[in-house]
Amino acid sequence: MLAREAEMLSKRPRFSQQECCSRFLQFASLPFIEKKFCEDCQILLLPAEHSAHSAHRTTTVTAAQLRRPSILLRPLDNKKSNAQYLFTDRSAHFLLDTLAGLGYKKVLCVGTPRLQELIKLRNLEPMKSLLLDIDFRYAQFYSQDEFCHYNMFNHHFFGGEASRAVLDGFLSEADGEQVVMVADPPFGGLVKPLANSFSLISQTWRKLRNSGDSNIDIPIIWIFPYFFEPRILECLPALTMLDYQVDYDNHPLYKHGKTGRRQSPVRLFTNILPKHIVLPREEGYRFCSMCQRYVCSLNKHCTKCNLCPSKDGREWKHCSACGKCVKPSWSHCTSCGRCALPDHPCRQADGGNGCFSCGSLEHRQKACPLRDMQRKNSFGPKAKSLGKKASHYLAKPGAKKKSGAANGAKKRAAHAL
């Protein structure tokens, strides 16, 4: 319990938002040699705190690093709750150029610290930004009007009503300042809670407009992998997926310039009219006059489907039997009545019989004995013995499992001998 409490305390902010702002002003006025950052504690140090952190790893902070805290801070790595994959400069500049070209004056950055930094660095007047993020460390670098400690999975503001008031003030479109929301959630998170939080932000924006039109939503760009498209559209059907591939500095796979299946699967989902978001031609995107949107060069328009069907950046092919376009590596299976990989476990045409894991027609996937074996074999040093037990069980399907009492009696009899 003590270890758990210590861990929870380590995840709480050391200072309030107001204290962070005061500390930053003091820190910025220090001479360069006294501007220290503790890499172990991830905080900016004032001169009086240097001795307390003498045993820690510290580094001197430059003015450029103060303007780019995402480079100074160590990225969080919990994939399901707060994983931080940071935009490359290419993706961040594309997003900002697109938003500026569309005339937006306010950018609500939900989990996008790199975009917030770029807006401040480029100083595009009169563009403003507000960062909502679970990472409270960013409070050290921004004022109370520029950062709110926020959980996008349950729409919780850690600063309470004061933070909600900051959001309300930012969402109000005084003097014709149009607002757009750009969100980049952790990919391991559930879609439905995220969609609910974004809908609540949209409701707040709609109330502040006083337009009376309940069908208008806040302009949004939701950045997420393409294979979540069905779930996203189920929650927010007004969104459209674009072909632009977003890449990240600190992700081993989601990089620009790769081909085939190695391309980044991260896309833009937006309710902004697709034809208004111009994708860069120098990166291989083109405009499809029939779909009225920009697509990647290999995404060929299918006259039978009447759309550009590719989701993953490869050229898809049309299957007449299925009546739709499918991935190039798939082929039509007459037994299954659908397209799949050539080496897929084949089922009967009605799709209701057989096991999808091993191909047997004697049972369904839920009752597959191989499934239990694989699960047991994945548990550490006991995997070998568990595997033997599983194979023994499979070899004698008619044998009854002994109860605990029977096993105990057997052991006592052995000791008696």
C-alpha positions in Angstrom: 0.0 0.0 0.0 2.9 2.4 0.8 4.4 1.8 -2.6 1.1 2.5 -4.3 0.6 5.7 -2.3 4.1 6.8 -3.2 3.4 6.2 -6.9 0.1 8.1 -6.7 1.8 11.0 -5.0 4.5 11.1 -7.7 1.8 11.6 -10.3 0.3 14.6 -8.6 1.4 18.2 -9.4 4.0 19.6 -7.0 2.6 23.1 -7.5 -0.7 24.8 -8.3 -1.2 26.4 -11.7 -0.8 29.9 -10.1 2.4 28.8 -8.4 3.8 27.4 -11.7 3.2 30.7 -13.4 5.0 32.6 -10.7 7.9 30.2 -10.7 8.2 30.5 -14.5 8.5 34.3 -14.3 11.2 34.0 -11.7 13.0 31.3 -13.8 12.9 33.3 -17.0 14.6 36.2 -15.3 17.5 34.1 -14.0 21.0 34.3 -15.7 21.7 31.4 -18.0 24.0 29.5 -15.6 21.3 29.3 -12.9 18.6 28.0 -15.2 18.5 24.4 -14.2 16.1 21.6 -15.0 15.9 18.4 -13.0 15.7 15.4 -15.4 14.7 13.0 -12.5 11.9 15.2 -11.1 11.0 16.8 -14.4 10.8 20.3 -12.9 12.4 23.7 -13.4 14.6 24.5 -10.5 14.9 27.9 -8.7 18.3 28.7 -7.2 17.2 27.9 -3.6 16.3 24.3 -4.8 19.6 23.4 -6.5 21.1 21.9 -3.4 18.1 19.6 -2.7 18.6 18.2 -6.2 22.4 18.0 -6.2 22.3 14.2 -6.4 19.9 14.2 -9.4 20.6 14.6 -13.0 20.3 18.3 -13.9 20.8 20.2 -17.1 21.1 23.9 -18.0 18.0 25.2 -19.9 18.4 27.4 -23.0 15.8 30.0 -24.2 15.0 27.8 -27.1 14.2 24.8 -24.8 11.9 27.0 -22.7 9.9 27.7 -25.9 9.8 23.9 -26.7 9.0 22.1 -23.5 8.1 18.9 -25.4 11.8 18.5 -26.2 12.9 19.2 -22.7 10.3 16.9 -21.0 10.6 13.1 -21.1 7.5 11.7 -23.0 5.0 9.6 -21.0 4.8 6.0 -22.2 1.6 4.5 -20.8 0.0 3.4 -24.1 -3.5 3.1 -22.7 -3.9 6.3 -20.7 -1.3 9.0 -21.4 1.2 7.8 -24.1 2.9 10.8 -25.7 3.7 10.5 -29.3 4.8 13.9 -30.5 4.2 15.2 -34.0 7.2 15.7 -36.3 7.8 19.2 -37.5 6.4 18.1 -40.9 3.0 17.1 -39.5 2.8 20.0 -37.1 3.6 22.6 -39.8 1.0 21.0 -42.1 -1.7 21.2 -39.5 -0.9 24.8 -38.6 -0.6 26.0 -42.2 -4.0 24.3 -43.0 -5.8 25.9 -40.0 -4.3 29.3 -40.7 -5.3 29.0 -44.4 -8.9 28.1 -43.4 -9.1 31.3 -41.3 -9.2 29.9 -37.8 -8.0 32.3 -35.1 -8.3 30.0 -32.1 -6.9 26.4 -31.8 -8.0 24.2 -29.0 -5.1 21.7 -28.6 -6.4 18.6 -26.9 -3.3 16.4 -26.2 -1.3 18.2 -28.9 1.6 20.0 -27.1 3.7 20.2 -30.3 1.0 22.1 -32.1 0.7 24.5 -29.1 4.4 25.1 -29.2 4.5 25.8 -32.9 1.7 28.4 -32.7 3.7 30.2 -30.0 6.9 29.9 -31.9 5.5 31.2 -35.2 3.6 33.9 -33.4 0.8 34.0 -36.0 -1.1 37.0 -34.9 -3.9 37.0 -34.0 -4.0 33.2 -33.6 -4.4 32.0 -30.0 -4.2 28.5 -28.5 -5.2 26.6 -25.4 -3.7 23.3 -24.5 -5.8 20.7 -22.6 -3.5 17.9 -21.5 -3.3 15.1 -18.9 0.4 15.9 -18.5 0.5 18.5 -15.7 4.3 19.2 -16.3 3.3 21.6 -19.1 1.8 23.9 -16.5 5.4 25.0 -15.7 5.7 26.6 -19.2 2.3 28.2 -19.9 0.0 30.7 -18.2 -3.4 29.9 -16.8 -5.0 31.1 -20.0 -2.8 28.8 -22.1 -2.9 25.4 -20.3 -5.5 23.4 -18.4 -4.8 20.1 -16.7 -7.4 17.9 -18.3 -8.5 14.2 -18.7 -10.0 13.7 -22.2 -11.4 10.3 -21.3 -13.9 11.6 -18.7 -14.0 15.3 -19.5 -12.5 16.1 -16.1 -10.8 19.4 -15.3 -8.3 19.1 -12.4 -8.5 22.8 -11.9 -12.2 22.7 -11.3 -14.5 25.6 -12.2 -11.6 27.9 -12.8 -10.3 25.7 -15.6 -13.8 25.3 -17.0 -14.1 29.1 -17.1 -10.9 29.3 -19.0 -12.3 26.9 -21.6 -15.6 28.8 -21.9 -13.7 32.0 -22.4 -11.6 30.5 -25.1 -14.6 28.9 -26.9 -16.5 32.2 -27.2 -16.0 33.5 -30.7 -15.8 37.3 -29.9 -15.0 39.6 -32.8 -15.5 36.7 -35.3 -12.6 34.6 -34.0 -13.3 31.1 -35.3 -12.4 28.2 -33.1 -11.2 24.7 -34.2 -10.4 21.7 -32.0 -7.4 19.4 -32.8 -7.3 16.2 -30.7 -4.6 13.5 -30.6 -5.6 10.9 -28.0 -3.7 7.9 -26.9 -4.3 5.1 -29.5 -5.0 2.5 -26.8 -7.9 4.5 -25.4 -11.6 3.6 -26.0 -13.3 5.6 -28.7 -16.7 6.1 -27.0 -15.4 8.0 -23.9 -13.3 10.2 -26.2 -16.2 10.9 -28.5 -18.4 11.8 -25.5 -15.8 14.3 -24.2 -15.4 15.9 -27.6 -19.2 16.1 -27.9 -19.4 17.9 -24.5 -16.9 20.4 -25.7 -18.9 20.9 -28.8 -22.1 21.4 -26.7 -20.3 24.1 -24.7 -19.2 25.8 -27.9 -22.7 25.7 -29.3 -24.3 27.2 -26.2 -21.8 30.1 -26.3 -22.7 30.8 -29.9 -26.3 31.4 -29.1 -27.2 30.5 -32.7 -30.1 28.2 -31.8 -28.9 25.6 -34.4 -28.5 22.3 -32.5 -27.1 20.6 -35.7 -23.8 22.7 -35.8 -20.7 21.1 -34.2 -17.4 22.7 -33.4 -14.9 22.2 -36.2 -12.7 19.3 -35.2 -9.7 17.3 -36.4 -9.4 14.0 -34.5 -6.1 12.2 -35.1 -6.3 8.5 -34.8 -5.4 5.2 -36.7 -7.5 4.5 -39.8 -8.6 1.0 -38.5 -10.7 2.8 -35.8 -12.8 4.4 -38.6 -16.0 2.3 -38.0 -16.0 3.0 -34.2 -15.4 6.7 -34.7 -18.1 7.1 -37.3 -20.5 5.1 -35.1 -20.0 7.8 -32.4 -19.5 10.9 -34.6 -21.1 10.1 -38.0 -20.4 13.7 -39.3 -16.6 13.0 -39.4 -14.8 12.0 -42.6 -11.4 10.3 -42.8 -8.7 11.9 -44.9 -5.7 10.3 -46.5 -3.1 12.4 -44.9 -0.5 10.3 -43.0 0.5 11.8 -39.6 3.9 10.8 -38.3 5.6 11.1 -35.0 9.2 11.8 -33.8 9.3 9.3 -31.0 7.3 6.4 -32.5 9.4 3.5 -33.9 6.9 2.7 -36.7 4.8 5.8 -37.5 7.3 7.5 -39.7 6.9 9.4 -43.0 8.4 8.1 -46.2 7.8 4.4 -45.7 5.9 2.4 -48.2 3.4 -0.5 -48.3 2.2 -1.8 -45.0 5.0 0.1 -43.2 3.3 3.5 -43.7 1.9 5.4 -40.8 -1.7 4.3 -40.2 -2.6 7.5 -38.4 -5.1 9.7 -40.2 -7.2 12.9 -39.8 -10.9 12.6 -39.0 -12.7 15.9 -39.5 -16.1 17.5 -40.0 -14.4 20.3 -42.1 -15.3 19.9 -45.8 -12.7 17.6 -47.2 -12.0 19.5 -50.3 -11.0 22.5 -48.2 -8.1 20.6 -46.6 -5.4 20.7 -49.3 -2.9 17.9 -48.9 0.7 18.6 -50.2 1.2 17.5 -53.8 5.0 17.2 -53.2 4.3 14.3 -50.8 2.3 12.4 -53.4 -1.3 13.6 -52.8 -3.7 14.5 -55.6 -7.2 15.9 -55.9 -10.0 13.5 -56.9 -12.7 15.5 -58.7 -15.3 12.8 -58.3 -14.8 12.3 -54.6 -14.1 16.1 -54.1 -11.2 15.5 -51.7 -7.4 15.0 -51.8 -6.2 11.4 -51.8 -2.8 9.6 -51.9 -1.4 8.8 -55.3 -2.1 5.1 -55.1 -5.7 5.5 -54.0 -7.3 5.1 -57.4 -11.0 6.0 -57.9 -13.2 2.9 -58.4 -16.1 3.5 -60.8 -18.0 0.5 -59.4 -17.8 1.7 -55.8 -17.9 5.4 -56.8 -15.2 6.3 -54.3 -11.4 6.2 -53.6 -11.5 3.1 -51.4 -7.9 2.7 -50.0 -7.5 3.2 -46.2 -3.9 2.2 -45.8 -2.1 4.0 -48.6 -1.9 1.0 -51.0 -3.9 0.5 -54.2 -6.9 -1.6 -53.5 -8.7 -3.9 -56.0 -12.4 -4.4 -56.7 -14.0 -7.8 -55.9 -17.1 -8.3 -58.0 -18.3 -11.2 -55.7 -18.1 -9.0 -52.6 -19.3 -5.9 -54.4 -16.5 -3.8 -52.8 -12.8 -3.0 -53.0 -10.4 -4.9 -50.8 -6.8 -4.9 -49.8 -4.3 -6.0 -52.6 -3.1 -9.0 -50.5 -6.6 -10.4 -50.2 -8.4 -12.8 -52.5 -12.0 -14.1 -52.7 -12.7 -17.4 -50.8 -15.7 -19.3 -52.2 -16.0 -21.4 -49.0 -16.2 -18.3 -46.7 -18.1 -16.2 -49.2 -15.8 -13.2 -48.6 -12.3 -11.9 -49.3 -9.5 -12.7 -46.9 -5.8 -13.5 -46.8 -4.9 -16.6 -48.9 -3.7 -18.6 -45.8 -6.7 -17.7 -43.6 -8.5 -20.5 -41.6 -11.3 -21.4 -44.0 -14.8 -21.8 -42.8 -18.0 -23.1 -44.5 -19.9 -20.8 -46.8 -22.6 -20.0 -44.2 -19.9 -18.6 -41.9 -21.6 -20.1 -38.9 -19.7 -23.4 -38.4 -16.2 -24.2 -37.6 -13.3 -22.7 -35.7 -11.6 -19.6 -37.0 -8.4 -20.4 -35.1 -7.6 -24.0 -36.1 -10.1 -24.6 -38.9 -11.8 -27.6 -37.3 -15.5 -28.0 -38.0 -16.1 -29.8 -34.7 -16.2 -26.7 -32.5 -16.4 -22.9 -32.5 -13.5 -20.6 -31.7 -14.7 -20.0 -28.1 -14.4 -23.7 -27.3 -11.1 -24.3 -29.2 -8.6 -26.3 -26.9 -5.7 -24.7 -28.7 -6.9 -21.3 -27.5 -6.5 -22.4 -23.8 -3.1 -23.9 -24.5 -1.8 -20.7 -26.0 -3.1 -18.7 -23.1 -1.4 -21.0 -20.6 1.8 -21.2 -22.5 2.2 -17.4 -22.3 2.5 -17.4 -18.5 6.2 -17.2 -17.6 8.3 -20.1 -16.2 5.3 -22.3 -15.6 4.4 -22.3 -19.3 6.2 -25.7 -20.0 4.4 -27.6 -17.3 1.1 -26.0 -18.1 1.5 -27.0 -21.7 2.1 -30.6 -20.7 -1.1 -30.5 -18.7 -3.0 -29.0 -21.6 -1.8 -31.7 -24.0 -2.5 -34.4 -21.5 -6.1 -33.0 -21.2 -6.5 -33.0 -24.9 -5.2 -36.5 -25.3 -8.0 -37.8 -22.9 -11.1 -35.9 -23.8 -13.3 -38.3 -21.9 -11.4 -38.1 -18.6 -13.0 -36.4 -15.7 -11.2 -33.7 -13.8 -10.4 -34.7 -10.2 -11.7 -32.6 -7.4 -9.5 -30.9 -4.8 -10.6 -33.5 -2.2 -9.6 -36.4 -4.5 -6.2 -34.9 -5.1 -5.7 -34.4 -1.4 -6.6 -38.0 -0.6 -4.1 -39.2 -3.2 -1.3 -37.1 -1.7 -2.1 -38.4 1.8 -2.0 -42.0 0.6 1.3 -41.4 -1.0 2.8 -40.1 2.2 1.4 -43.0 4.2 3.3 -45.4 1.9 
